[in-house]
Amino acid sequence: MKHFVVTIGCEYGSGGPEIGKMIAKSMGIEYYDRDLVDKVVDKLGVDRELVEKADSGNNVKYEFETKLGPRYANLTNRVIYTQFEVIQKFAKKSSCVIIGRCSNYILKDMENCLNIFIYAPEEFRVRHMMESQNLSRKEAEELVKYNESMLHSRYEYMAGTNRGDRHLRHMMIDSSVLGLEKTAKYIMQLIDLKFES
């Protein structure tokens, strides 16, 4: 199989990261999710908490020292720019699955890239978070609502459009129809068909 990248965007709680891990493991390729934030933290040398706040789309000012004394800059823009660099570097390095982080938008000009969006009814997502994170229904509902709002704002800020915009995706699939494992298998069939040698 030739070099390829699969980006997976998803509604919070629809199982996108788990599906992505299954695909990467089964196909023997790299998997990137939260470690992208780690790479940004390392590269910028800024406190992780600040990077995560900026990564969520909040405008974060940070202080840095110069010969003329302290100066301030918008960390959010630096985090976004650095993520663009890191994602492009990973995509060029080897075949991989990248979860979220606007990777479909960042790699929109990459030829061997397959962009998937995973969604599910709210009840499925709430139940999935209750089971996977051992949360009460109320906690799961609040978590899903908060993260959906944050992820939507972040994507809109970076890409100027909705995360579920079909014009930036090759496949959109409801993970509640087949469940996580069979959804991963279904996506792998598409990968095989698209990238077979």
Sequence and secondary structure as in RCSB ss.txt:
>XXXX:A:sequence
MKHFVVTIGCEYGSGGPEIGKMIAKSMGIEYYDRDLVDKVVDKLGVDRELVEKADSGNNVKYEFETKLGPRYANL
TNRVIYTQFEVIQKFAKKSSCVIIGRCSNYILKDMENCLNIFIYAPEEFRVRHMMESQNLSRKEAEELVKYNESM
LHSRYEYMAGTNRGDRHLRHMMIDSSVLGLEKTAKYIMQLIDLKFES
>XXXX:A:secstr
    EEEEEE TTS HHHHHHHHHHHHT EEESTHHHHHHHHHHT  HHHHHHHHTT   EEEEEETTEEEEEEH
HHHHHHHHHHHHHHHHHHS EEEESTTHHHHTTT TTEEEEEEE  HHHHHHHHHHHHT  HHHHHHHHHHHHHH
HHHHHHHHHSS TT GGG SEEEEHHHH HHHHHHHHHHHHHHHH  
